[in-house]
Amino acid sequence: MTVALSPTPVLETDRLVLRAPAARDWAHWRDFFLSARGQWIRPEGTPTEEAAWRGWAGVIGHWVLRGWGPFVITTQQSDRGLGLVGPWAPINWPEFEIAWSIWAPEHEGRGIMAEAARLARDHAFRILGWQTAVSYIDPENTRSVALARRLGATPDAAAPFPGTPPITVYRHPKPEDLA
């Protein structure tokens, strides 16, 4: 028996495909989560495979519980997961978030995440009907800060955030405000 999520959207650009997470993505997620690069998305404490498993189960479960969730980024040429991007709203999040993570450094610096994040953000606003979106970013995560700014997001000091400082809340513009 093969278990699958109910039909989920697939978003595409000329070079990227954004699809729902799948069991085949587990090893790439685990390796990212356990690496130093995963520090920005995992709970405090020593990274363990068990924590990675729970995190991945949460990503997949998000689609079941919300009916939408973050997409795995692949290319038109390969179904190998390169990262995760898109709508994210765990139960304790005060606002809907556009979240992202690129799983391996060799995929950085090619504009993949900016392209994927724009596509996922547009989907959240236009298809899911979001009225606002934020990204919660540790100020020391300079790559994510730069990406948020590249996407036109600006710090919103008045916005609430989950967890303890330091977190900067970046407010995303609506697609119509970018035209």
C-alpha positions in Angstrom: 0.0 0.0 0.0 1.2 3.5 -0.8 0.1 6.3 1.4 -0.1 9.8 -0.1 -1.5 13.1 0.8 -4.7 14.2 -0.7 -4.2 16.1 -4.0 -1.8 18.9 -3.4 -0.9 21.8 -5.7 2.3 21.7 -7.7 3.8 25.1 -8.5 6.2 25.6 -11.4 8.6 28.1 -12.9 10.7 27.6 -16.0 13.4 25.9 -13.8 11.7 24.9 -10.5 9.0 22.6 -9.3 7.4 23.1 -5.8 5.6 20.0 -4.6 4.3 18.5 -1.4 6.8 16.8 0.9 7.2 13.0 0.5 8.9 10.2 2.2 11.7 10.2 -0.4 12.8 13.6 0.9 13.4 12.4 4.4 17.2 11.7 4.1 17.9 15.2 2.6 15.8 16.8 5.4 17.5 14.8 8.1 21.0 15.6 6.8 20.1 19.3 6.7 18.4 19.3 10.1 21.4 17.6 11.8 24.0 19.9 10.1 25.2 23.3 11.4 22.9 24.8 8.7 19.9 23.4 10.5 20.5 25.4 13.6 18.1 28.1 12.4 15.0 25.9 12.3 15.4 23.3 15.0 14.5 23.6 18.7 17.3 24.3 21.1 19.4 21.4 22.2 21.5 18.8 20.6 20.3 17.8 17.2 19.2 14.2 17.1 17.8 11.9 14.4 14.6 11.6 16.6 14.2 15.4 16.6 14.7 15.4 12.8 12.1 12.7 12.4 9.6 14.7 14.5 10.4 17.8 12.5 9.8 16.1 9.2 6.6 14.5 10.5 5.5 18.0 11.5 6.2 19.3 7.9 4.1 16.5 6.4 1.5 16.6 9.1 1.1 20.4 8.5 -0.5 19.5 5.1 -2.9 17.2 6.7 -3.9 19.5 9.5 -4.1 22.8 7.6 -4.7 21.6 4.0 -1.6 23.5 2.9 2.0 23.7 3.9 5.6 24.2 2.8 6.7 22.8 -0.5 9.7 20.8 -1.4 11.8 22.6 -4.0 13.0 20.5 -6.9 14.1 21.4 -10.5 12.4 20.7 -13.8 15.3 18.2 -14.4 15.3 16.3 -11.1 12.9 15.4 -8.4 15.6 15.6 -5.7 14.6 17.9 -2.9 16.8 21.0 -2.7 15.0 22.7 0.2 11.7 23.7 1.7 9.6 26.9 1.2 6.2 28.2 1.7 3.2 28.6 4.0 3.8 27.6 7.6 1.7 28.1 10.7 2.2 25.8 13.6 -0.4 26.0 16.3 1.6 28.5 18.4 2.5 30.9 15.6 0.8 34.3 16.0 0.7 34.9 12.2 1.1 32.9 9.0 4.7 32.6 7.9 6.5 32.2 4.6 9.3 29.9 5.8 12.3 28.6 3.9 15.4 26.4 4.2 17.9 25.3 1.5 19.2 21.9 2.4 22.8 22.0 1.0 25.3 24.9 0.4 25.9 23.9 -3.2 22.4 25.2 -4.0 23.0 28.6 -2.5 23.8 31.7 -4.6 21.8 30.6 -7.6 18.6 32.5 -6.9 16.7 29.3 -6.3 15.3 30.3 -2.9 14.2 33.8 -4.0 12.4 32.3 -7.0 10.8 29.6 -4.9 9.8 32.0 -2.1 8.2 34.4 -4.5 6.1 31.6 -6.1 5.1 30.2 -2.7 4.3 33.7 -1.3 2.1 34.5 -4.3 0.3 31.2 -3.8 -0.4 32.0 -0.2 -1.8 35.4 -1.0 -3.7 34.6 -4.2 -4.8 31.0 -3.7 -4.9 30.5 0.0 -6.3 34.0 0.5 -3.8 35.3 3.0 -4.1 38.9 3.9 -0.7 39.2 5.5 2.5 37.1 5.8 5.7 37.3 7.9 9.0 35.5 8.2 10.5 34.9 11.6 14.3 35.2 11.4 17.1 35.2 13.8 19.1 38.3 13.1 22.3 36.3 13.0 20.9 34.2 10.1 22.3 36.7 7.6 21.4 34.7 4.5 17.7 34.6 5.5 17.8 38.3 6.4 19.2 39.1 3.0 16.6 36.9 1.3 13.7 38.6 3.2 14.9 42.0 2.1 15.4 40.8 -1.4 11.7 39.7 -1.4 10.7 43.2 -0.2 9.9 42.2 3.3 10.7 44.7 6.0 11.1 44.5 9.8 7.9 44.9 11.8 8.9 45.7 15.4 5.2 45.7 16.5 4.5 42.1 15.3 4.4 39.3 17.8 6.7 36.4 17.4 6.8 32.8 18.8 9.5 31.8 21.2 12.1 34.0 22.8 14.3 36.7 21.4 16.2 37.3 19.3 13.8 37.1 16.4 13.1 39.8 13.8 9.7 39.6 12.2 9.8 40.5 8.5 6.5 41.6 7.0 6.0 40.6 3.4 4.3 42.9 0.9 1.2 41.7 -0.9 1.7 40.7 -4.5 -0.3 43.7 -5.7 2.0 46.0 -3.7 4.9 44.7 -5.7 3.4 45.5 -9.1 
